[in-house]
């Protein structure tokens, strides 16, 4: 059987990309009876899998108009028995056996800023390619219901696989005697934010809460350690407008050993999204056993239950009260059972069931 795997969407330092890449490695390594066409874009053309794979570099950008014509020719020429797309970007006229992953419908609920044409075209791709898929794979029952309801997809065509949290190798700690707060001149005890700045991440509300924390003369900092947030100029503008420069630390190019120290010495990790299908971005907090305070969303609650603390993500006062209360009550959690439950071996088994 010849299977096409579309990895053109891969991005560096992206948790979903990392999840797909590792899952594909396990899939290929265990399903050696198949041959694989691996479709990649130029930055990832060096990826080397095994002898039963064939890398094909595609110049057309996923989701572009050029993809609809020239990339379609490649697909039809390669004559694959099954194609697996890890998002909804594919030629709409390709209707042979294909599976698409819809990790979430965040673009449907919280569309990023874009032109009217781009918005229309993306909605067209999402709706058309979902209807043309032989099967859709999502990550939980709530997302399955959303796809069924919002996109009008027959329920039997939607299958659930449970993602995994990548278990990291333990990194060496920094030199004995070096304190991470001293190294980066962090004034007070701090919370970590590393969940990016997209609209649904709800960061504007967190900034306003820290403005109130400053007014109350509470000694507490918020430290940003993901490069995506730090490069966002609108975040910097928001911080300046709320006059909380002394409360915020934006630290870029954080090494793995520094990341460990940041988590080990923080009070909590704050995770405030308005929508989340699977919380890949909590992977570091889980691996480093850092306490988590998160939006009280069902998809998060169903994973963590009472192992983390929650707030109402649409209520500034609730976020403020919970943060202030927790600064006086640091605890050491244990996420071992979560890493055991949400592991790559189980995800692979569920993927095979969904495909077969």
N, C-alpha and C positions, 0 to 999 in steps of 0.2 A: 504494500500500500504506500502511495506517495502522498505525503502530507506537507502542506505549506504552512509555515509559521510566520506571521507578520510581526517583525520586531522593529519596524521602521520608526516607531514612536519613542523608542528608548531615550532616556535622558540621564545625564550624570546627576548623582545626588538626589535622585527621585525615588521615594520608597515604593511606589507602585511599579516602576520600572525594575527595581531590584527584586521585588516579589515575582514578577513575570519571568525575569531572566533566570532566577534560581529554579522556579517551577519547570521551565522549559528544559533546563539542564537535567533535572531528575527524570522528566518525561522521556527525553531522547535516550538517556543512558539506560533506562529500563525497558523501553519499547524498541529494541534493536531490530525487530522484524520489519520495521518500516524504513523507508528512506525519506529524507526531509529536505525541502527547499526552504532555506532561511532567508527571508527578504529583509534587508538592512539598508539604512541610509549611509552616506559616506563616512560620518564620524565613527560609526561602529563597524565598519567594513573589515576591521582586523580581527574580529571575534572568531575564535577557532573552537569548534565543537568536536565531533568525532568523525570517523571515516565515512559514515553513512549519511552525512549531511553535505549540502551544497549551498554555499553562500552566494546570494545574488544581490548585487548593489542596485538600488533603485534611486534615481536622481529626483523623481517627482516628489514633492512635499505631500505628506498625508493630509487629506482634506482640501487639496487644491483642485482647480479645474483641470489642470494638466493630468492629474492622477486619473480622472474619469475616462480619459481616452488612451493615452500611451501606456499607462500601467495596466489597464484592462487587457491590452494586447499581450503583455507579458504573461498575465495570468492564464489567458486562454491558450497561449502557445505552450506553456509548461504543463498543461493537462494534469493538474493535481487531482487526486481522488477525494481529498478533503482539505479545506482551508480553515485555519483558525486565526481570527482577527482579535486582538486584545483591546480594541476599542471600536467605535462605530465608523471610523474613517476607512472606506473602501469604495471602489467603483460601484455605483448603484446598479449597473447593468450586469454585474457578475452575480449569477444566480445558481451556480453549481453548488454542490454540498458545501456549506460553510457554517461555521460556528462563530458567533461574536460574543465577546465579553462586554457586559455593561456593568462596570464596577459600581456605578451610581448614576443618578439623574441630576447631579448638581448643576449641570449646565442648563437643565430644564427649569430648575427652581431658582437658581441664582446665576443667570447668564452674565459673563464678564462683559465689560464695555467693548463694543465693536460696531462696525458700520451696519446699516440696515440690510445691505446685501449679504454681508457675512453672517448676520444673525439668521436671515431667511435660509441661506444655503446650509448652515449647520443644522438648523431644524429639519430641513429637507433630508439631509444625510441621516440624521438620527432616526427619523420616522421611516424612511424608505428602506434603509439597510436593516433595521430591526424587523420589518415585515418580510424582507427577503431572506432572512437568516433561517437555516434549517433548524437551528437551536440557539437560544440565548443563555449565557451563563452569568449569574449574578452571585452576590455574596451572602444574602440572608432573606428571610421571609418577607420583611418589610419592603425591600427593594423589588422582590418578585411581585408583590401586590401593586407597587407603584408602576412597574413596567406593564403589567396586565391592565391597570386602570388608565394610566396616562397615554400609553402608546397603543392600547387596544390589541395586545398580543395574546394569542391563545395560551392559556395557563400551562398546558402540557408541553408547550415549546420552550418553557423557561425552566432551567435547572439551577440548583443551588450548589455551589462548592464553598466550603469554609476556608478563608485565607489563613495564613500562618504569620506569626511573628518570628523574624529571623533571630536565632540565638547567636549572639556575638561571642567571639573569643575574648577572653579577659585581657585587657591591655595593661601595660605597666603604668603604675601611678607616676606622677611627677616626682622630681627629686625630693627626698625627705627634707622637711623644713621649709619648703616653698608653699605658701598659702595662696590659693587661687584668687581670693579677694585682694590680697596684697599685690599680687602680680598684675592685676588689671585695675587696681585702684578703686575697687568697688566699696562704697562708703558704708553700707549697712547690710543686714541680712537680706537675702534676695529670693525671688521666685524666678524660674526659667520659663521663657516662651520660645518655642521652636516649631510653630505650626503654620508658618507662612502667612501671607497677608491678603489672600483672596477675600472677596466680599463676604462669603458665608463663614469665614473664620472668626468674624465678630470682634475683630481687634479694636475697632473704634470704641466699642463699649468698654473694653478693658482699659484703654487710655483714659477715658472719662472717670472710671473708678479710681485709677491712680491719681488723677487730679484731686479727687475728694480725699484720698489718703494723705496727699500732701497738705491739704487745707487742715486736716485733723492733726498735723504734726506727728504722724506715725513714721518711724524710721524703717523704711522698707524700699527695696529696689526691685526693678524688673530687668532681667538680663535676656537679651536676644542673642541667640547663638546660631541661627540658621541664616545662610547668606542670602536666601530669597527675601527674607524680611528686611535685612540690613540694606539691601540695594534699593529698596522701595522708597522713592523720594516723597511720596504722599504720606508715608509713615513718619518720616522725619519732620515734615511740615506740620502734621497733626500733633506731634510731641511739642514742637516749638509753640504752636498756637495755644496749647493747654498749659504752657509754662511749667513743664515737668522735666526739663533737661537733666536736672540733678537726680531724678528718680530712674531714668532709663540708661541702660548701658548696651550699646550695639557693638558686638564683638565679632569680627569676621575671621575667616580662615582658621577656625578652631580645629586643632588636631584631635585625634581620638583620645590621646592621653589627657589632654585638656578637657575634652568633653566629659570624660570620666570624673575628673576633679570638680567640674562645674556641678554635675549631678550629685556627687557625693556630699558636697558642701551646701547645696541649696536647701531651702525649707521645703519647697514643693515645686512641681511642674504644673503650670496652668494650661488647660486645654479647653478653650471657650467656644467651639463652633456652634453654628445654628443648625447645621446638617452634617451628618457623617454616616457613611455606609459601613466602613471598617476603619478603625483608628490606627492605620499604619504608622502615623507620626508619633505614636506613644511607644514605639519600639525601643528607643534609647532609655526612656524612663523605666520600662519594664526590665531591661537588661541590667540597668545600674541600680535597681531597687530604690528608686526615688519616689516619694509620696506624690500622688496625682490628685489634683482637684480639677474636675471636668464639668462641662455642660451635662445636665441630666437628660440625655437622649437615650431612647430605648435601645438603639444598636450598640451603644457604649455600655449601658447598664446591663444588658444581657451577657456581656463578656466579663465585666469586672465585679458586678454585684456589690458587696460591701467592702471590697478590697481598696476602693478609692472613695474620695469625698465628691459631692455634687453640688451644683448651684443651678438656679434657673437662668438660662443664657439670655433671656429677654428682660431680666429685671436687674437694673443696676444696683439697687439697694441690697438685693439678696447676694449678688456677687461681692459687693463691698463687705457686708457683714461676715460672709463665710471666709473671705480672705483674712480679714482682721482677726477673726477667732482662731483660724488655723496657724497664724504666725506664733501663737502662744502654745501650740500643741503639735510639735513635730513628732512623727512616728516612723518607725522603720517597717515598711511593708514586705511581703513575701509573694513574689509573682511566679514562683516555680511551677505551680499547677497551671497557670495560664500558658506558660511556654510549653508545657507538656501537652496541653489540650489543643492549642493552636499551632500545630507543627507541620512541617512540610510533607512528611510521610502520609499523614491523613488527607491533606489537600490533594496530593497526587492520586491517592486511591479514589477520592470523590470525582476528580477530573476524568479518570479512566471510565468510571461508571457513567458519567454524563456523556462521554463520547460514544461509548458502546451502546 
